Amino acid sequence: MTADQARVLIAERFSGAQVDGAAPVVVSVARDAWLDLARFAKETLGCRFFSFLSAVDWKDEGLEVVCKVDNLDAGLSLLLKTRLGPGVSACPSLVPVYAGANWMERECYDMFGIAFEGHPDLRRILLGDDWVGHPLLKSYAVDTPYPPYR
């Protein structure tokens, strides 16, 4: 599977997707197609290696979830993206497709406040349960006193 073949298959299957780039192939879809895109990447394109998942706070434009998956045999890398939109902080979990997404989704929940729908154990992983807020949001007040890290 080449990057060109993957771009064609993705464009055929996900009509609203934006497909750019050579390596990695960057695919942006609506939140509703996020889980379907991950399944398609794994089952059809052979991207069985889950590399990472993170998020970006675009401030007024809302949050964006980003993950990278690879087909190591074919040398194909996909960067999958979905915009949650202003005021939206929920996204379908990729754990049913990629078990490796588990702790990375928990980290995004902890740092950005993104609730991954369908996640088997969504709770804080880096900060204590008494921590207030999500430190990687641009709206996070950095000058507010918080209890010291234990």
C-alpha positions in Angstrom: 0.0 0.0 0.0 1.5 3.3 -1.1 0.7 6.8 0.2 -1.0 7.5 -3.1 -3.2 4.4 -3.0 -4.1 5.2 0.6 -5.1 8.8 -0.3 -7.4 7.5 -3.1 -9.0 4.9 -0.8 -9.6 7.4 2.0 -11.1 10.0 -0.4 -13.4 7.3 -1.8 -14.6 6.1 1.7 -14.7 9.5 3.5 -16.1 12.1 1.2 -15.7 15.0 3.5 -12.1 14.2 4.5 -9.2 16.5 3.8 -6.3 14.4 2.7 -2.9 16.1 2.4 0.8 15.4 2.6 3.1 12.7 1.3 4.7 11.3 4.4 2.8 11.1 6.7 -0.5 11.3 4.9 -2.6 13.8 6.9 -6.3 13.0 7.1 -8.8 15.4 8.7 -12.4 14.2 9.3 -15.4 15.3 11.3 -15.8 14.1 14.8 -18.5 11.7 13.8 -16.2 9.9 11.3 -13.2 9.7 13.8 -13.8 6.1 14.9 -14.7 4.9 11.4 -11.5 6.4 10.1 -9.4 4.6 12.7 -11.1 1.3 11.9 -10.6 1.9 8.1 -6.9 2.7 8.7 -6.4 -0.5 10.7 -8.5 -2.9 8.7 -8.2 -1.7 5.1 -4.9 0.2 5.1 -3.1 -2.2 7.4 -2.1 0.5 9.9 -1.8 -1.7 12.9 0.9 0.2 14.8 -0.5 2.9 17.0 2.2 5.5 17.5 0.7 8.3 19.6 -2.4 10.4 20.4 -2.5 14.0 21.6 -4.5 17.2 21.3 -4.1 20.8 20.3 -6.0 23.7 21.8 -6.7 26.2 19.0 -8.3 28.6 21.5 -11.3 30.2 19.8 -11.5 27.4 17.2 -11.7 24.6 19.8 -9.8 21.4 20.4 -8.3 19.1 17.9 -7.4 15.4 18.5 -4.4 14.1 16.6 -3.1 10.5 16.3 -0.5 8.7 14.2 -0.8 5.2 13.0 1.5 3.2 10.7 1.6 0.2 8.4 5.2 -0.8 9.1 5.3 -3.5 6.4 4.3 -1.0 3.6 6.0 2.1 5.1 2.7 4.0 5.3 2.2 6.6 8.0 -1.1 8.3 8.6 -1.7 11.4 10.8 -5.4 11.4 11.7 -7.0 14.6 12.9 -10.5 15.6 14.1 -11.6 19.1 15.2 -14.0 19.1 18.1 -15.1 22.6 17.6 -15.6 25.5 20.0 -17.1 24.5 23.4 -17.0 20.7 22.5 -14.8 18.5 24.7 -16.0 15.0 23.8 -14.6 12.6 21.2 -15.1 8.9 20.5 -12.5 6.7 22.1 -10.1 4.8 19.8 -9.5 2.1 22.5 -11.9 -0.3 20.8 -9.7 -0.2 17.7 -6.3 0.5 19.2 -5.6 -0.7 22.7 -2.5 1.5 22.8 -4.8 4.6 22.8 -5.8 3.9 26.4 -3.3 5.8 28.5 -2.8 8.5 25.8 -6.5 9.3 25.9 -6.3 9.4 29.7 -3.4 11.9 29.4 -5.5 14.0 27.0 -8.4 13.9 29.4 -6.1 15.0 32.3 -4.3 17.8 30.4 -7.0 19.0 28.0 -10.3 17.9 29.6 -11.4 15.8 26.5 -13.9 13.2 27.5 -13.3 10.1 25.3 -16.7 8.5 24.8 -16.5 4.7 25.3 -13.2 4.7 27.1 -13.0 1.8 29.6 -11.3 3.8 32.4 -11.3 7.5 31.9 -9.7 9.1 34.9 -6.7 11.3 35.7 -3.4 9.8 35.1 -0.8 12.5 35.7 -2.4 14.9 38.2 -4.1 14.2 41.5 -7.8 13.8 41.8 -7.9 17.1 43.8 -6.3 19.0 40.9 -8.6 21.8 39.5 -8.6 22.4 35.7 -6.6 21.1 32.7 -3.2 22.7 32.4 -2.7 22.4 28.7 -5.8 24.4 27.8 -5.0 28.0 26.8 -7.7 29.2 29.1 -6.0 27.7 32.1 -5.0 30.3 34.6 -1.3 29.8 35.2 -1.1 32.3 38.1 -3.7 30.5 40.2 -2.2 28.8 43.3 -2.6 25.0 43.3 -1.4 22.5 45.8 2.1 21.4 45.2 2.7 18.2 43.2 3.2 15.2 45.5 
